[in-house]
Amino acid sequence: MRLRLRFTAAFAELYDRLPEPDLEKVNAALDELEERHDQPEMRNTIHVGSAVLFATTTIYPAGSVYRITWCYDDRDHPTAVVCITVASIEA
């Protein structure tokens, strides 16, 4: 089931800081998240206090490594995927 994406202010700020060459792969990952959010590889679980977030598969643009953290707008009846961060990670 395709769900629309919503972006937090933190996500938008981090996205705006991405190097231009990395945008194509990050945008492709966002497109994939919109379509495949319900697949296990898109739902790597992250616990932050009492909250449970998901992280996408690893994104590999040239020279960088990223993941997008996200959650549903409503856990029981989702209407959107809320993108929380796009962060560079250690490989």
Backbone as CSV, one residue per row, in Angstrom:
resi,resn,N_x,N_y,N_z,CA_x,CA_y,CA_z,C_x,C_y,C_z
1,MET,0.843,-1.173,0.000,0.000,0.000,0.000,0.892,1.241,0.000
2,ARG,0.706,2.068,-0.972,1.477,3.306,-1.084,0.955,4.323,-0.063
3,LEU,1.871,4.925,0.687,1.519,5.988,1.626,2.312,7.240,1.277
4,ARG,1.669,8.368,1.430,2.371,9.629,1.163,3.439,9.850,2.223
5,LEU,4.426,10.651,1.879,5.498,10.982,2.812,5.237,12.355,3.407
6,ARG,5.506,12.487,4.701,5.495,13.774,5.392,6.879,13.965,5.982
7,PHE,7.353,15.175,5.983,8.703,15.468,6.452,8.668,16.360,7.685
8,THR,9.402,15.966,8.720,9.530,16.818,9.896,10.475,17.973,9.564
9,ALA,10.470,18.982,10.409,11.390,20.109,10.220,12.836,19.622,10.295
10,ALA,13.106,18.680,11.199,14.472,18.135,11.319,14.883,17.436,10.031
11,PHE,13.977,16.650,9.457,14.296,15.973,8.200,14.595,17.001,7.113
12,ALA,13.734,17.996,6.978,13.918,19.013,5.939,15.248,19.736,6.100
13,GLU,15.616,20.049,7.327,16.878,20.738,7.579,18.070,19.855,7.187
14,LEU,18.032,18.602,7.581,19.118,17.678,7.235,19.163,17.417,5.728
15,TYR,18.015,17.270,5.107,17.938,17.043,3.666,18.558,18.213,2.910
16,ASP,18.257,19.438,3.351,18.794,20.632,2.692,20.310,20.719,2.788
17,ARG,20.902,20.029,3.745,22.364,20.038,3.929,23.075,18.942,3.134
18,LEU,22.314,18.041,2.512,22.950,16.945,1.778,23.716,17.481,0.577
19,PRO,24.865,16.888,0.305,25.609,17.287,-0.891,24.786,16.963,-2.143
20,GLU,24.839,17.834,-3.112,24.094,17.670,-4.370,24.275,16.283,-5.000
21,PRO,25.502,15.737,-5.036,25.668,14.421,-5.666,24.925,13.289,-4.942
22,ASP,24.585,13.472,-3.672,23.918,12.422,-2.893,22.399,12.434,-3.056
23,LEU,21.840,13.523,-3.571,20.394,13.682,-3.614,19.690,12.627,-4.471
24,GLU,20.277,12.242,-5.575,19.626,11.270,-6.452,19.356,9.956,-5.714
25,LYS,20.350,9.459,-4.994,20.170,8.183,-4.279,19.240,8.340,-3.078
26,VAL,19.316,9.451,-2.374,18.422,9.678,-1.241,16.985,9.811,-1.745
27,ASN,16.777,10.524,-2.845,15.432,10.655,-3.409,14.895,9.306,-3.875
28,ALA,15.745,8.478,-4.444,15.319,7.129,-4.848,14.899,6.318,-3.621
29,ALA,15.629,6.473,-2.514,15.277,5.771,-1.278,13.933,6.269,-0.738
30,LEU,13.663,7.560,-0.860,12.371,8.099,-0.430,11.238,7.523,-1.281
31,ASP,11.460,7.434,-2.586,10.453,6.827,-3.468,10.197,5.376,-3.071
32,GLU,11.272,4.661,-2.769,11.141,3.264,-2.357,10.400,3.156,-1.021
33,LEU,10.691,4.055,-0.092,10.018,4.055,1.206,8.513,4.275,1.045
34,GLU,8.138,5.159,0.163,6.730,5.447,-0.095,5.978,4.195,-0.552
35,GLU,6.634,3.382,-1.350,6.023,2.173,-1.906,6.194,0.935,-1.019
36,ARG,7.363,0.810,-0.364,7.729,-0.452,0.281,7.908,-0.338,1.797
37,HIS,7.291,0.656,2.415,7.420,0.886,3.857,7.056,-0.337,4.681
38,ASP,6.219,-1.199,4.142,5.749,-2.354,4.907,6.654,-3.579,4.773
39,GLN,7.737,-3.461,4.038,8.656,-4.581,3.854,9.693,-4.620,4.985
40,PRO,10.076,-5.804,5.414,11.002,-5.930,6.558,12.311,-5.158,6.387
41,GLU,12.851,-5.109,5.194,14.135,-4.412,5.000,14.015,-2.895,5.145
42,MET,12.804,-2.371,5.087,12.593,-0.934,5.275,12.251,-0.597,6.719
43,ARG,12.187,-1.633,7.567,11.717,-1.453,8.936,12.735,-1.920,9.970
44,ASN,13.960,-1.497,9.817,14.958,-1.780,10.843,14.548,-0.998,12.085
45,THR,14.328,-1.682,13.186,13.773,-1.067,14.391,14.843,-0.347,15.203
46,ILE,14.470,0.855,15.641,15.330,1.668,16.505,14.484,2.067,17.717
47,HIS,15.000,1.845,18.917,14.308,2.245,20.137,14.929,3.535,20.649
48,VAL,14.106,4.557,20.818,14.544,5.844,21.361,13.654,6.121,22.559
49,GLY,14.192,5.844,23.747,13.363,5.932,24.949,12.224,4.939,24.825
50,SER,11.003,5.406,24.966,9.847,4.520,24.839,9.305,4.487,23.402
51,ALA,9.858,5.303,22.527,9.391,5.345,21.137,10.105,4.290,20.296
52,VAL,9.387,3.772,19.330,9.964,2.837,18.374,9.907,3.484,17.001
53,LEU,11.072,3.622,16.387,11.184,4.188,15.046,11.694,3.119,14.104
54,PHE,11.591,3.397,12.823,12.126,2.506,11.807,13.239,3.221,11.054
55,ALA,14.104,2.436,10.427,15.147,2.986,9.566,15.141,2.205,8.259
56,THR,15.364,2.913,7.175,15.401,2.289,5.858,16.655,1.437,5.704
57,THR,16.707,0.753,4.596,17.947,0.082,4.230,19.017,1.154,4.059
58,THR,20.241,0.757,4.026,21.349,1.687,3.895,21.384,2.267,2.484
59,ILE,21.652,3.562,2.404,21.733,4.281,1.135,23.209,4.587,0.889
60,TYR,23.704,4.239,-0.298,25.127,4.377,-0.599,25.401,5.296,-1.783
61,PRO,25.289,6.612,-1.619,25.798,7.474,-2.680,27.331,7.463,-2.631
62,ALA,27.962,7.982,-3.640,29.434,7.974,-3.695,30.030,8.667,-2.469
63,GLY,30.798,7.918,-1.689,31.529,8.493,-0.569,30.735,8.727,0.703
64,SER,29.460,8.368,0.738,28.631,8.595,1.918,27.785,7.363,2.210
65,VAL,27.243,7.318,3.415,26.321,6.252,3.808,25.223,6.910,4.643
66,TYR,23.957,6.669,4.271,22.826,7.286,4.965,21.774,6.251,5.314
67,ARG,20.906,6.645,6.230,19.650,5.952,6.508,18.607,7.019,6.808
68,ILE,17.384,6.687,6.494,16.253,7.562,6.811,15.508,6.929,7.979
69,THR,15.314,7.695,9.046,14.500,7.200,10.154,13.089,7.718,9.948
70,TRP,12.122,6.881,10.329,10.737,7.227,10.055,9.796,6.493,10.996
71,CYS,8.527,6.887,10.964,7.457,6.216,11.690,6.165,6.466,10.925
72,TYR,5.106,5.793,11.328,3.797,6.051,10.741,3.131,7.199,11.491
73,ASP,2.263,7.925,10.809,1.531,8.996,11.480,0.547,8.434,12.503
74,ASP,0.060,7.218,12.265,-0.828,6.524,13.199,-0.469,5.045,13.119
75,ARG,-0.027,4.481,14.214,0.456,3.099,14.209,-0.618,2.098,13.788
76,ASP,-1.851,2.306,14.236,-2.923,1.355,13.953,-3.597,1.576,12.602
77,HIS,-3.681,2.820,12.171,-4.339,3.153,10.900,-3.509,4.205,10.159
78,PRO,-2.350,3.808,9.633,-1.464,4.796,9.012,-2.034,5.390,7.723
79,THR,-1.816,6.692,7.583,-2.169,7.381,6.341,-0.945,8.029,5.706
80,ALA,0.173,8.045,6.450,1.399,8.653,5.937,2.616,8.064,6.641
81,VAL,3.737,8.144,5.947,5.039,7.817,6.515,5.668,9.151,6.902
82,VAL,6.029,9.294,8.157,6.636,10.530,8.647,8.150,10.334,8.668
83,CYS,8.840,11.071,7.811,10.304,10.992,7.734,10.877,11.919,8.792
84,ILE,11.652,11.350,9.705,12.146,12.080,10.863,13.539,12.644,10.620
85,THR,14.448,11.795,10.147,15.801,12.256,9.857,16.339,11.562,8.609
86,VAL,17.307,12.185,7.999,18.156,11.520,7.013,19.555,11.782,7.535
87,ALA,20.218,10.713,7.953,21.463,10.876,8.687,22.585,10.071,8.062
88,SER,23.755,10.664,8.082,24.961,9.967,7.671,25.326,8.993,8.783
89,ILE,25.694,7.800,8.393,26.047,6.787,9.385,27.413,6.219,9.062
90,GLU,27.994,5.573,10.047,29.258,4.865,9.864,28.976,3.560,9.184
91,ALA,29.771,3.212,8.203,29.585,1.938,7.504,30.271,0.828,8.241
